[in-house]
Amino acid sequence: MGWERQNKDSRTITEIFEMAIKNIDATFGFATRSVHGGNEVDAETGAIRRPITMGSSYELPYDPSSMNWSDADANLYTRNGGANQGYLQQKLAVLSGAEDCIVLASGVAALSGLFFSLLQSGDHVIFSSVTYIAAYRLLNELFNRKFRVETTLVDTTDINAVRSALQPNTKLIHIETPGNPTTAVTDIAALSEIAGSAGAFLSVDNTFASPYNQRPMELGADFVIESLTKYINGHGDAMGGAILGKTEPLNLIRSQAQINLGGTISPFNAWLIMRGAVTLPLRMRQHNESALKIAGFLESVPGVRFVDYPGLESHPQHETAKRQMLSGFGGMIAFGLRAGHDAHNRFVSGLRVITSAVSLGHDESLIVFLGENDERQYLYPDRFHGGFFRLSVGLEDTEDLIADLKGSLGKMNLLT
């Protein structure tokens, strides 16, 4: 940069990032990285926790006339990159085994930032037929209509279907695994080979798994997306999104999607997510354990039409999930009842512990009913037709959650 701020910690954002990566690296266990990644003793106060730096602007050097006002490395202006954002980026990079990380205002900001920066008119994208609704909107509607990016929806659990969809102009294969909302599991390593042989990038939305259960960079992915709003924060009180990958392409995304589009995370949200991520391994162990037990219970109930959970042997991609999900199968379950539309709603109304709400990965269990009018239902397997639930298993006592489900099922005479 050619200048340094004259205070007790005059390092640039990049220097701080490199120091944290060097000190807390992959030789440490996941829990140790969760606690110490991105955290240092505060140089000014001696506090052992990073403070919230709420300022939107930083002191300029003596002669700022030669500065690049769109520089993401300088402590300049929070839209260019703030202190709390930088600390969180450090933590996520060491948790995910990535060279670099960009944290933005939401998971959708991360998705759109990646697509906007990477794609140009005339490029072709293959993407999962089971994805978060915003990814579906961006790739199936907005990018092809506004920017003439060609897109092809594919069941990415079918490797041959992905291979058949390749075109000479394929620039990106984007997958979500497990997929939202059906929990479909895609073989990341296999698609990495296919993308590499075609000269395309592979991006993986890892939100359902979190880096505790699955680290796509280790399986060959070029980019990883995390909605930090979900498991990594874990408390349902802050929004954020992350793009992980190599530094060179991420620098382009910083410039285009963060600085020039302004998708920057607030310092307070970055600090909240930093705090939440410390307990990620503890929380994920509970999510994993409870969800497996609850999925097993639901599968035993005669009035339950189907249960899709990657940890069940009955899941169509269970073997793939076992290979690539390192520590467990996550907290997300999809299931449907042997009942009509209104009965699904009455079942939710009968729950006392589980809350009817969107989002996932919170401390409390959340359930949402996806009815027959879901515009993407034609993309889902037949068992999902007729409506189904997406259940995000929280941190409550497993026995209480099973009792809650059992109580509502019993009122509807679906237990026998």
Sequence and secondary structure as in RCSB ss.txt:
>XXXX:A:sequence
MGWERQNKDSRTITEIFEMAIKNIDATFGFATRSVHGGNEVDAETGAIRRPITMGSSYELPYDPSSMNWSDADAN
LYTRNGGANQGYLQQKLAVLSGAEDCIVLASGVAALSGLFFSLLQSGDHVIFSSVTYIAAYRLLNELFNRKFRVE
TTLVDTTDINAVRSALQPNTKLIHIETPGNPTTAVTDIAALSEIAGSAGAFLSVDNTFASPYNQRPMELGADFVI
ESLTKYINGHGDAMGGAILGKTEPLNLIRSQAQINLGGTISPFNAWLIMRGAVTLPLRMRQHNESALKIAGFLES
VPGVRFVDYPGLESHPQHETAKRQMLSGFGGMIAFGLRAGHDAHNRFVSGLRVITSAVSLGHDESLIVFLGENDE
RQYLYPDRFHGGFFRLSVGLEDTEDLIADLKGSLGKMNLLT
>XXXX:A:secstr
     SSS    HHHHHHHHHHHS TTS HHHHHHHTT    TTT  SS      SB    S  TT  TT SSSS
SBTTT  HHHHHHHHHHHHHHT SEEEEESSHHHHHHHHHHHH  TT EEEEESS  HHHHHIIIIIHHHHH  E
EEEE TT HHHHHHH  TTEEEEEEESS TTT     HHHHHHHHHHTT EEEEE TTTHHHH  GGGGT SEEE
EETTTTTT SSS   EEEEE HHHHHHHIIIIIITT  B  HHHHHHHHHHHTTHHHHHHHHHHHHHHHHHHHHT
 TTEEEEE TTSTTSTTHHHHHHH SS   SEEEEEESS HHHHHHHHHT SSSEE S  SSSS EEEEE TT T
TGGGS GGGTT EEEEE  SS HHHHHHHHHHHHHHTT   
